[in-house]
Each structure stands twice: as structure tokens, then as C-alpha cells.
Amino acid sequence: MKLLRHPHGYRLTTAEILYHLPDHPAVLQSFIWQQMDLAPRFPVLRKFLDFWDRELEGRLHSVRVASADLAGPGRWRHPGAWLQLH
């Protein structure tokens, strides 16, 4: 199902979300979110972050986002040297 969205510009998007623990605001916790989304606007991620801000107690600190194609042409690299071990 996820690959069906790929031709329409969807890419695998990973976000590292840092948030303050509700009982200990000085402590940050990390949450990893991964979903198919449209770069660079990331509407699915924005919807999730809006839900987080509206419904969850942990206040957001920061969000780091990475996005990559799932499928693409193969890569060919020529090694600089060959080593043979017996």
C-alpha cells in the first residue's frame, strides 16, 4: 500500500521529535515518527504535530526531519582496490 503513493511524490519521511516530559519539564524525551509524506511541505507530519500539540501533554521542543525515496535506480560504484583473502 505504501508504494502506491510513491509515484505521486510521497517519500519515506522520518522525524525525531524531542519533547518535554509533563512531570519533569527539564527532561527531554525522544520519539521517532515514520510515515509516507510529501516533501517539502510534509502535510502528514504537520497533521500529526498538530494532534500532538492539541491532545498530548508533552510540550514539543524540536523536530528534526529526514526524507528519502523508497525506490530508485540502482547505484554502481567502482572499488578503488580489490583485496583477496584466503
Backbone as CSV, one residue per row, in Angstrom:
resi,resn,N_x,N_y,N_z,CA_x,CA_y,CA_z,C_x,C_y,C_z
1,MET,0.818,-1.185,0.000,0.000,0.000,0.000,0.864,1.252,0.000
2,LYS,1.962,1.261,0.737,2.807,2.449,0.811,3.447,2.766,-0.536
3,LEU,3.778,1.744,-1.316,4.416,2.005,-2.599,3.442,2.593,-3.608
4,LEU,2.140,2.443,-3.394,1.176,3.037,-4.304,1.238,4.563,-4.267
5,ARG,1.616,5.134,-3.144,1.724,6.585,-3.026,3.022,7.123,-3.626
6,HIS,4.001,6.294,-3.798,5.325,6.743,-4.237,5.304,7.528,-5.547
7,PRO,4.611,7.078,-6.590,4.649,7.841,-7.846,4.044,9.235,-7.751
8,HIS,3.260,9.503,-6.746,2.615,10.807,-6.621,3.443,11.788,-5.801
9,GLY,4.694,11.473,-5.563,5.567,12.390,-4.839,5.760,12.062,-3.373
10,TYR,5.094,11.010,-2.891,5.274,10.627,-1.491,6.644,9.998,-1.296
11,ARG,7.252,10.301,-0.163,8.575,9.784,0.182,8.538,9.296,1.622
12,LEU,9.432,8.377,1.944,9.552,7.925,3.318,10.117,9.074,4.148
13,THR,9.387,9.486,5.165,9.779,10.617,6.000,9.950,10.135,7.433
14,THR,11.070,10.490,8.024,11.352,10.153,9.416,11.561,11.453,10.180
15,ALA,10.928,11.528,11.354,11.066,12.719,12.190,11.489,12.292,13.591
16,GLU,12.515,12.953,14.110,12.895,12.775,15.505,12.272,13.945,16.264
17,ILE,11.362,13.619,17.167,10.624,14.632,17.914,11.150,14.645,19.348
18,LEU,11.663,15.785,19.769,12.076,15.958,21.163,10.976,16.722,21.883
19,TYR,10.588,16.205,23.053,9.526,16.858,23.818,9.848,16.837,25.303
20,HIS,9.253,17.757,26.030,9.438,17.861,27.469,8.511,16.865,28.157
21,LEU,9.033,16.125,29.131,8.188,15.236,29.912,7.216,16.066,30.744
22,PRO,5.936,15.701,30.777,4.950,16.505,31.505,5.271,16.652,32.995
23,ASP,5.730,15.579,33.651,6.015,15.633,35.092,7.381,16.230,35.412
24,HIS,8.285,16.242,34.424,9.642,16.758,34.617,10.005,17.621,33.400
25,PRO,9.547,18.851,33.352,9.728,19.694,32.168,11.181,19.950,31.770
26,ALA,12.120,19.765,32.682,13.526,19.990,32.348,14.134,18.792,31.610
27,VAL,13.407,17.683,31.546,13.907,16.460,30.901,13.284,16.330,29.516
28,LEU,14.138,16.051,28.516,13.664,15.845,27.148,13.591,14.353,26.841
29,GLN,12.559,13.979,26.121,12.377,12.597,25.666,12.358,12.618,24.143
30,SER,12.818,11.541,23.523,12.856,11.446,22.067,11.787,10.475,21.580
31,PHE,11.128,10.832,20.474,10.123,9.992,19.844,10.436,9.965,18.354
32,ILE,10.469,8.775,17.756,10.738,8.643,16.321,9.423,8.366,15.606
33,TRP,9.119,9.166,14.591,7.897,9.042,13.791,8.321,8.755,12.359
34,GLN,7.637,7.799,11.696,7.983,7.475,10.315,6.703,7.200,9.535
35,GLN,6.592,7.820,8.360,5.381,7.716,7.559,5.692,8.178,6.139
36,MET,4.835,7.815,5.193,4.966,8.337,3.837,4.382,9.752,3.834
37,ASP,5.120,10.706,3.249,4.680,12.101,3.269,5.203,12.823,2.033
38,LEU,4.654,13.976,1.766,5.049,14.795,0.621,6.045,15.867,1.053
39,ALA,7.276,15.768,0.568,8.284,16.787,0.861,8.112,17.922,-0.138
40,PRO,8.376,19.140,0.178,8.921,19.688,1.403,7.857,20.216,2.366
41,ARG,6.561,20.101,2.031,5.517,20.684,2.892,5.145,19.766,4.051
42,PHE,5.301,18.451,3.902,5.044,17.455,4.941,3.661,17.602,5.589
43,PRO,2.570,17.475,4.815,1.233,17.641,5.391,0.875,16.563,6.421
44,VAL,1.334,15.330,6.238,1.024,14.259,7.187,1.735,14.512,8.518
45,LEU,2.997,14.913,8.455,3.742,15.231,9.669,3.122,16.432,10.391
46,ARG,2.752,17.450,9.639,2.134,18.633,10.253,0.820,18.269,10.955
47,LYS,0.040,17.391,10.327,-1.209,16.947,10.942,-0.923,16.208,12.253
48,PHE,0.108,15.343,12.245,0.481,14.619,13.455,0.952,15.576,14.549
49,LEU,1.774,16.553,14.187,2.274,17.516,15.175,1.155,18.402,15.727
50,ASP,0.173,18.733,14.888,-0.987,19.487,15.369,-1.769,18.655,16.386
51,PHE,-1.953,17.355,16.087,-2.614,16.455,17.029,-1.838,16.401,18.341
52,TRP,-0.516,16.259,18.231,0.333,16.185,19.429,0.135,17.435,20.287
53,ASP,0.235,18.583,19.666,0.136,19.857,20.381,-1.240,20.035,21.026
54,ARG,-2.273,19.553,20.348,-3.642,19.721,20.824,-4.030,18.695,21.893
55,GLU,-3.568,17.423,21.756,-4.087,16.337,22.581,-3.119,15.790,23.638
56,LEU,-1.826,15.930,23.450,-0.864,15.324,24.367,-0.269,16.372,25.300
57,GLU,0.174,15.908,26.462,0.677,16.838,27.484,2.131,17.241,27.277
58,GLY,2.936,16.411,26.652,4.352,16.721,26.474,4.549,17.850,25.475
59,ARG,5.039,18.995,25.939,5.268,20.164,25.077,6.429,19.893,24.121
60,LEU,6.233,20.196,22.856,7.267,19.968,21.844,8.466,20.888,22.069
61,HIS,9.654,20.316,21.894,10.890,21.098,21.985,11.434,21.356,20.586
62,SER,11.617,20.274,19.803,12.148,20.419,18.448,11.795,19.188,17.623
63,VAL,11.859,19.353,16.299,11.582,18.271,15.357,12.653,18.296,14.283
64,ARG,13.299,17.154,14.072,14.308,17.021,13.015,13.754,16.049,11.980
65,VAL,13.754,16.450,10.698,13.095,15.686,9.643,14.098,15.244,8.589
66,ALA,13.933,13.986,8.141,14.707,13.455,7.015,13.725,12.784,6.066
67,SER,13.984,12.890,4.769,13.080,12.328,3.778,13.899,11.689,2.658
68,ALA,13.453,10.505,2.191,14.201,9.801,1.142,13.247,8.993,0.273
69,ASP,13.605,8.838,-0.994,12.842,7.972,-1.898,12.988,6.529,-1.464
70,LEU,11.906,5.751,-1.607,11.969,4.325,-1.286,12.581,3.523,-2.424
71,ALA,12.178,3.833,-3.627,12.658,3.072,-4.774,13.340,4.018,-5.747
72,GLY,14.329,3.514,-6.400,15.048,4.319,-7.370,16.018,3.457,-8.145
73,PRO,16.713,4.041,-9.059,17.675,3.251,-9.823,18.803,2.761,-8.927
74,GLY,19.332,1.605,-9.257,20.453,1.056,-8.503,21.703,1.904,-8.663
75,ARG,22.569,1.824,-7.704,23.826,2.584,-7.772,24.963,1.608,-8.001
76,TRP,25.877,2.006,-8.856,27.031,1.182,-9.145,28.259,1.980,-8.759
77,ARG,29.102,1.370,-7.932,30.329,2.044,-7.504,31.506,1.142,-7.817
78,HIS,32.534,1.748,-8.352,33.752,1.013,-8.667,34.682,1.058,-7.456
79,PRO,35.087,-0.111,-6.936,36.005,-0.093,-5.786,37.384,0.400,-6.203
80,GLY,38.040,1.088,-5.299,39.377,1.611,-5.577,40.433,0.519,-5.615
81,ALA,40.179,-0.615,-4.959,41.151,-1.706,-4.927,40.431,-3.008,-4.631
82,TRP,41.031,-4.119,-5.093,40.493,-5.446,-4.799,41.413,-6.116,-3.807
83,LEU,40.848,-6.683,-2.768,41.620,-7.451,-1.805,41.105,-8.878,-1.801
84,GLN,42.019,-9.837,-1.786,41.615,-11.235,-1.773,42.163,-11.896,-0.510
85,LEU,41.292,-12.508,0.265,41.676,-13.207,1.472,41.451,-14.696,1.268
86,HIS,42.395,-15.534,1.748,42.217,-16.984,1.635,41.502,-17.484,2.837
